[in-house]
């Protein structure tokens, strides 16, 4: 089950910041008892994400607004459509508008771009995100990746021993670095970053359970799954773009590719609130 994160405080804080001095425009032109019905509209095909935030924001500020949904997080929309309807106090709906739209547009952009990548991948290739996320939004951005059909990489530095190039430089050599990690016998997998098949063999021999293969073009990938044991996980990364996806060969077993482009490089999507 792809559950949304429980903590929406980053968005609640943003709404409170937006309302710190009140909404002078709305308060000036609308009486307190004015009501409004407004539609949340996806103005383009997209994968919605973050709809649950409407209820979270409404509850947190005790707003007099009701939501009726016609769409669901993670279910692709093939054409512009109404996501849902907000009904209630006009002042509350207008106060909520910008913070809610900012969240929905950001998260839906990630879900939509992730879905675009996933659809282009051959069989046995799984798309992972990375830890290149926006401060305070990591859990929600990871949720958006899952809504788009991608999978999540490690959440924090304790989830996996991941030996990167700077670890190797700090220790002095790859083999010593991996062996030291293996000697600690942590209850997590050891993943090592490599840039050649020779380095990959050294890392596996020293105790790595998986490899992060960096900056190798897709036509060079078969050499790794042909040469290395099936129980060694293979993740390919480094500079991959959407245009590279058609060149990925179909592997005989599950492999992973990882990119930050679906999160920090996701093109914006158009969602609006129409009264």
Secondary structure as UniProt FT lines:
FT   HELIX           9..18
FT   TURN            19..21
FT   HELIX           24..29
FT   TURN            32..33
FT   STRAND          35..42
FT   STRAND          46..47
FT   HELIX           52..60
FT   TURN            61..62
FT   STRAND          65..69
FT   TURN            73..74
FT   STRAND          76..77
FT   STRAND          81..89
FT   HELIX           90..120
FT   TURN            123..124
FT   STRAND          125..128
FT   TURN            135..136
FT   HELIX           138..147
FT   TURN            148..149
FT   TURN            157..158
FT   STRAND          161..163
FT   HELIX           165..171
FT   HELIX           174..183
FT   TURN            184..185
FT   STRAND          190..194
FT   HELIX           197..206
FT   STRAND          210..214
FT   HELIX           218..220
FT   HELIX           222..227
FT   TURN            230..231
FT   STRAND          233..237
FT   HELIX           242..247
FT   STRAND          255..258
FT   HELIX           261..264
FT   STRAND          271..274
//
